[in-house]
Amino acid sequence: MNDIRIGTLVRGNTGSAEYIRQILPHGFESFQLMFWKTNREYDLAAMADSVLGVLDGSGAIVSGLAVFGNPLETDEIDLESLSSWERAIDAASLFGCRTVGGFTGRLRGKPIHESVDRFREVWSPLAERAEKNGVRIAFENCDMGGTWETGDWNIAHNPTAWQLMFDAVRSDALGLEWEPCHQMVSLIDPMPQIEQWKHKLYHIHGKDATIRWDVVRTYGVHSAMPADVALPGRAQHVPPFAYHRTPGFGDSNWTDIISELRRVGYKGSIDIEGWHDPVYRDDLEMTGQVHGLNYLKRCRGGDFVANPDE
């Protein structure tokens, strides 16, 4: 079943190998190492050696690296995020992987379409760098609280933005780090996207969503308030209309998702993006992730069974 592996995300730091060593016996088949804004402080070659040493003989792999920052802006940390993308692209082969994921970046406070020229300026040389290294870049779809009109971090929210991006930089090195969750919280049906964007699905994040349609019908999608802020004349606050969930706890049927991924020829990893579920968190974090792991393996079809000789 190695054509579609089920794995998880791991924070990239000096403790990554030890963390993987502890959770590897649960049956994770792949690991994406992610860095927040920068990876400058880490010796990526040494990290690769230690992580691959832990994985040796297990059959599990490093599915990719990831950098989550804003490489389109010019503050010091943003320029560092850009350099971190370069380092990750150059180091991917050391980990035995060929995918680097993360945010596109965006011009802060500007509409998405006003970031396209800067996207072209930054990502054209990064795409060339990736091509030379045999690496594929997979853009995460999280809006990070932004909208089309304003925001930070990322422009790769939805199909309209994807088309602008891939028209601006026409490179097979650029694709998507797709998941149903971010589409669902925009009330987009994610299933048709698998067929429509099959040529750009380079990595899959295992994250789902629960949509509270009762909240949508009563309050819409712009009425969420903090729990400690009461509506005038009422003690009850308006709950969020959507929650990010670990697979197995949300609204999606992952049997359908994986079946469709197989149908369009996807080969790669589905790595669980933890630390988001509002219920299976804190002391229940790994309980939820292992449940998601086993659930996704069942949705994948269970254990491989060889066909009999005819």
Secondary structure, 3 states (H helix, E strand, C coil): CCCEEEEEEEECCCCHHHHHHHHHHHCCCEEEEEEECCCCCCCHHHHHHHHHHHHCCCCCEEEEEEEECCCCCCCHHHHHHHHHHHHHHHHHHHHCCCEEEECCECCCCCCHHHHHHHHHHHHHHHHHHHHHHCCEEEEECCCCCCCCCCCCCECCCCHHHHHHHHHHCCCCCEEEEECHHHHHCCCCCCHHHHHHCHHHEEEEEECEEEECHHHHHHHCCCCCCCCCCCCCCCCCCCCCCEEEECCCCCCCCHHHHHHHHHHCCCCEEEEECCCCCCCCCHHHHHHHHHHHHHHHHHHHCCCCCCCCCC
